[in-house]
Amino acid sequence: MEPETQDAAATTSTAADALAGWVSCARCSRRARRGQPYCEQCGLELFAPEAVPAPAQRRSVTCTQCGASVAFPEGERTATCPFCDTPYVAQGELTPERFTPEFVLPFGITEAQARERFQAWLVGSRLFAPGDLLRQARLEVPRGVYLPFWSFSTRSRSSWSASIGEHWYQNQTYTTVVNGRPVTRTRRVQHTEWYPLQGSFQQYHAHYLVSGSKGLSQEIADALKPFPVAEVLRYQPQYLAGWLAEEYSVDREEAARLSDAVFAEDERRAVAAFLPGDTHAQLDVQTTFSDTTEDLLFLPIWILAFHYRERLFRCVINGATGKQWGERPRSVPRIAIAVLLGLALALLAFLWLSGRLGR
């Protein structure tokens, strides 16, 4: 490529990166997000520290209703828990020194997009929802919150033993009576031959996310996955400017016990899928984990609460992908009618089939 052509290509690439919100490191050419202080590959300073506004001090308050520990700017004296809508006043001490998050994943879903997804989700539930839901539901202001997650990765080594079953088939003849006459027929009979087997298995488990918030159960956290953890940025306090952020209320040891249990179950399923033969029994798996690493992340969540007939309901949206989980009011009469219709259809099908077989 000619020098002039190379210069033109470099200019085009730089312009495209700038439009996409990226900058290129002058030393190693690695891309970085605009505003990122240092290059993650070579450590070159990209933006002067004094150009980055100093983060505001944040005060942490624990919700007495659900146990969530939410941090918000020092200047704000009141807040509302984003999980259970409980109001409280900031009277606690400044956030104590604890584990500092290593990474943060920026919001990719705007407040307007979160509202649109919520409305679509609410409308999509109308089959079993009360008829006045859309008229009576009072939507609170959507809250964007950075929630703490523990990310665990580990290497597993397992020794296993099992009884392996191999199927084989044999044709057998038998006699039955049809319309009062004996008839000889043939059927295929399955047999299984068993033999013992043992071996070893290893794999790498990457980035299992454990909710560090007592306000967000692990069940809901799993329903919101996956998060694009490959897009996380090195944590800088200024990334939280203008957002609520919760300190972790589930400590590392508790999160590690949960991830170990999940990894052990994943390992057992992986070994079962790895086994030869057509079936297996008496599977025993002994697993050890090594090279375990953990990171504390801030991940973006939109929480939308709405009141219906004095009850509070929530819709939680993955702030990076838009995937959502929610709880909705249910109409007991509509559900009862649907169950009765299903039973009636099953009865009609049974009567029709009985009539056909009785001919």
N, C-alpha and C positions, 0 to 999 in steps of 0.2 A: 504494500500500500504506500502511495506517495505521501510525503510529509504533510502537504496541504490537505489531503484527504483524511489523514489521521487527525489533524487538528480539527477539521470539520466534524468528524465523528465524535471526538472528545467533547466538543462544544455542544453537540446535539444531546449526548448522554448526560452532560451536566445540567442542561436546561430541563431535560425530562425528569431528572432526579429532583431538581428544585421544585418543579410543578407538583411532584408526588410527595413533597414534604421531606425529602431526603437531602443529605449533604454527603460529599465524598471526602475522605481523609486525604490530606495533601501528601502524607508520607507513604501510606500503603494502599490507598484507593478504596478501602473498605467503606461501604455505605453505612450511614448512621442517621437516626432521626434528627430533624432540625431541633436545636435546643439541647441535644445531648452533650454534656460537658467534655467527655473524653472518648477517644476511639477505643472500642472494646478489644481491638486486635493488637495495636501497637502502643496505646496509651497516650497518643498525641492529644494535646489540649485543643479542642475544637471551638469552644466558646470560653471567654474569660469568666472566671468565677464571679467577678463583680457585676457582670452583665446579667447574672441570674438572681432574681429577687430572693431575699432571705425568706425562708418559710415562716409563716406565723406559728406561734406556739399553739399547741392544741391541748384541750382539756378533755379528760376521759371520764365518762359517767356510766355506771352500770345500771341497766334497767332492772327495777325491782320485780317486774312482772315476768319477763322471759329470760333474764340473765345476760342479755347481750351487752357488750362493753363498747360504746360508741364514742369516738373521739371527734371533736369539732373545734373550729377556731376559737382561740381564747377570748375574742371580743364578743362572741355570742353567749348570752346568759341563759337562754332557754332552748330546748330542743324537744323533738318528739321521736320516740323510738321507731325506726323504720319497719320493725318487724311486727310489733303488736299495738302501735299507735298510742303508747302510754306517754303522756307529757311529763317532763321532769325539768328541774332547774340545775344549772351547772354550779355546784358548790364543792366539787371534789378538787383534789390536788392536781397539779400538772401531771401529764402522762409520765409514769415512772420509767426508769431505764429497764428495758426488756430486750428480747431479741428484736433486731431491726430487720424489716423485710429486705430480702436480696433483690427482688424483682417486682415489677408492676406491669400489668397488662392494661393499656389505655382503652377507654370506651370506644367502641366502634358503632354503637347504636345511639342515636340522638334521642332526646326526650320526646320529640315529635314522633319519631319512628316507634318508640316504646308505647306511646299512646295508641298509635295505629294498630300495633300488634295486640294490645290489650283489647281494643274494641272488636277486632276480628275474632279474638278468642272468646269474648263474652257473647257475641252474636252466634258463634258456632255452637254454643251450649244451649240453644233455645228449645231443643226437643224435650229435654227433661227439666228445663228451668221454669220457675214461676212466670206466669204471663205478664206480670207487671215489672219484671226485673229491670228492663232497660229504662223504664220510667222512674222507678223508685231508687235505683242504685245511685249512691252519691260517691263519686270518685274523688279521693284525696289527691293532693299534688304528688306526682311521681317523684320518687327519691332515688337519686343515683348514689350508690354506696360502694366504696372499695372494701371488700370483705377479705379477711385473712384466710389463706389456705396453706396447708403443709403439703409439699410435693415430695414424695418418696420414690427413690429408685434403688434397686438392689440386684445383686447377682445371686441366683439360686443354684444349688447342687442337690440332687435327690438320688437316693437309692430306692428301688422299688421291687416288690415281688407280687405275683398274681397268678391265678389260675387262668390260662388262656383256653378258650373254647373254639374249636373248628367245626363248622357244620358240614354234615354230609347227608345225602338224601337217598331214600329207597322207595321204589314203587311197590305198593301192596294192593292186593285184590280183596274185595269183601263183597258180601251178598246182602242186599236190602230188599224190602218189599215195596213195590210201586203199583198202585191200583190193584192190590190183591195178588200180584204176580211177583215171584222172586227175580231180582235183577242183579247181575254181577257187574261191579264197577271197580275202578282203579283210583287209588289216591296216592299222593306223594307225601311221605312221612319224613320229617326232619329228625336227625340224630345229631348229637354233639359229642365230640371227643375232646377230653380235657387233658391238659398237661401243664406242669408248673414252669414258670419262667421268672427270671429276675434280671435286673439291669440297672443302668444309671441314666440320668437325664439332667440337663442343665439349660438355663436360659437367662435372659436379662429382662427384668421388669422395670419399665420406665414410667415415671411421672404419674404415680397414683396420687390423686388430689383428695386430701382429707379436710373437711370444713373445720376451720379454726374458730368458728362462731357458734355459740350456743343458740343463737337465734335462727340459724340456718341448719336444719338437721342434715345428717349425711344422706338420708333418703332423697331429700330435695336437691342437695348438691349433686348427687349422681344423676338425677333426672335432668339437670341443666347441662351436663357434660355432652360433648367435649368442649374444652376451652383451648384456643390456639396458643399453647404455651411456647411454641417456637417463636412467637412474635413479642415476647416479653422484653422489657427494657430494664436496665440496671436502675434500681430504686433511687429516686431523688425526691426529697420532700416536696419540691415545687409541683410535682405531678399531681399532688393531692389538692392543690389550690382550688377552692370553690366546691369541693366534694366532701361529703361525709366519709369517714373512714373508721372502721371498727378495729380495735385492738383484739388480738386473739384471746379468747376465753377458754379455748381447749388447748392445753399445754402440749409440748412436743412429745412427752412420754405417753400421754393418753392417745394422741394421734398415731404414734408409732405402733402401739398395740393393735389399733384398728387396721393399719396398713399391713402389719405382719399377718393378721388373720386373713385379709383379702388376698395377699400374695400366696399364702399357703393353700387357700382354696383354688386360686388360679393355677397353681402348680399341680395340684391333684387332677384338675380337669385337663391340663395339658398332657400329663402323663397318661391319663385314660385315653385321650385321643391318639397318643403316640403308639399305644400297644398294638401288636399284630393280632391276627385272628378275627373271628366274627363277633365274639363276645368275650367278656372276662368276668371274674368273680374274685372275692377275697383280696382285693387290691390293698396293699399296704405301702404307703409312701413316707419316707423319712427325709426331711428337707432341712438343709442349713442355708443361711443367708450370709453373704459377705459383701464387702465394698458398698455398704448401704450409705446413701447420701440423702440429705433432706434440705429443702429450701423453703423459706417462708415467703409467700407471694401475696400481693394484693391483686385481686381479680374483680372486674367490674360487674355490678349487679344493679338492675333497676327493680325497685319494689313499688308496686302499685296496690294500694289498699282501697277498698270501697265498702261502704256500709249499706246493708239491706235489712230493713225492719229491725234496727238496733243491733244487728250482728255485724262483726267485722270479718271481711274475707280478703285474701291476698292473692296477687298474681306476681310471680317472681320471674324476671327475664334476664337471661344471659346477656350482659352488656356488650359482649364482643360478637356474638353470633345471632342473637335474637331468639334462641331456643327458650321455651317458657314452661313453667309449671304453675298451676293455680288451683284454688279451691273455690267452688261455686255453690250458690244455693240450689237446692233440689226441690222439685215439686212432687210431694208424696202421691197426690192423686194421679199425676201423669205417669209416674213410675208404676203405680198399681195397675193402671189401665194397660200399660205396655206388657206387664207380667201376665195379666189375664188374657190378653190377645195372644201372647205366645203360647200359653197353656191350651187355649182353644184351638189354635192351629195344630199343635202337637196331637191333641185328641182327634181332630178331624183326619189327620194323616194316619193315625193308628187305626181308626175305624175303616178308612179306605183300604189300607193294607190288609186288615183282617178280612174284609169282604173279598179282596182279590185272592187271598190264599184259600178262602173257604169254597171257592168255585170248583 
